[in-house]
Amino acid sequence: MSWVYFATFAMLAVGGVLTLWRLLRGPRSLDRVLALDMLLVLIIAGVAVGMAMTGRGLSLALLLSVSLLSFIGSISAVRLVERWESHR
């Protein structure tokens, strides 16, 4: 079963590298906001896989709070960028 966790972490790492590339390379502000949101999703998924690997659910409150903050932050950033680009 440990190879499943290793493969999952490897896929999350590849996704993280590609997301960082989009974050740095993104031509528009919305691309960067989406990449930052995706990076937070990958971090949450990594913590969830770590919880499954150890069999402990101690970080469940952390996962819920970070996912809620990520959701609210993404919506706020998109609204801000949308208003900023409409005034340009």
C-alpha positions in Angstrom: 0.0 0.0 0.0 2.9 2.3 0.5 3.5 2.5 -3.3 0.1 4.0 -3.7 1.0 6.8 -1.3 4.3 7.3 -3.0 2.6 7.5 -6.4 -0.1 9.9 -5.1 2.6 12.2 -3.6 4.5 12.1 -6.9 1.5 13.1 -8.9 0.8 15.9 -6.4 4.4 17.1 -6.7 4.2 17.1 -10.5 0.9 19.1 -10.3 2.6 21.5 -7.9 5.5 22.1 -10.2 3.2 22.7 -13.2 1.0 25.0 -11.0 4.1 27.0 -9.9 5.0 27.4 -13.6 1.6 28.8 -14.4 1.8 31.0 -11.4 5.0 32.5 -12.5 4.3 32.5 -16.3 0.6 33.3 -16.3 -0.1 36.1 -18.8 -3.1 37.5 -16.9 -3.9 38.1 -13.3 -6.8 35.6 -13.3 -4.4 32.9 -14.4 -2.2 33.6 -11.4 -5.2 33.7 -9.1 -6.4 30.3 -10.4 -2.9 28.9 -10.1 -2.7 30.0 -6.5 -6.0 28.4 -5.7 -4.9 25.2 -7.4 -1.7 25.3 -5.3 -3.8 25.5 -2.2 -5.9 22.6 -3.4 -2.8 20.5 -4.0 -1.5 21.3 -0.5 -4.9 20.3 1.0 -4.8 17.1 -1.0 -1.2 16.3 0.2 -2.3 16.8 3.9 -5.3 14.6 3.3 -3.1 11.8 1.8 -0.7 12.2 4.8 -3.6 11.8 7.1 -4.7 8.7 5.3 -1.2 7.3 5.4 -0.8 7.7 9.1 -4.4 6.8 10.0 -4.9 9.9 12.1 -7.6 12.5 11.6 -6.0 15.2 13.7 -5.6 17.7 10.8 -9.2 17.6 9.7 -10.0 21.0 11.2 -6.9 22.4 9.5 -8.1 21.0 6.2 -11.6 22.4 6.6 -10.4 25.9 7.6 -7.8 26.1 4.8 -10.2 25.0 2.2 -12.8 27.5 3.4 -10.2 30.3 3.4 -9.1 29.2 -0.1 -12.6 29.4 -1.4 -13.3 32.8 0.0 -10.0 34.1 -1.0 -10.4 33.0 -4.6 -13.8 34.5 -5.0 -12.6 37.8 -3.4 -9.5 37.9 -5.7 -11.6 37.2 -8.8 -14.0 40.0 -7.9 -11.2 42.4 -7.2 -9.4 41.6 -10.5 -12.7 41.8 -12.4 -13.4 45.3 -11.0 -9.8 46.4 -11.5 -9.8 45.4 -15.2 -13.2 46.9 -15.9 -11.9 50.3 -14.6 -8.8 50.2 -16.9 
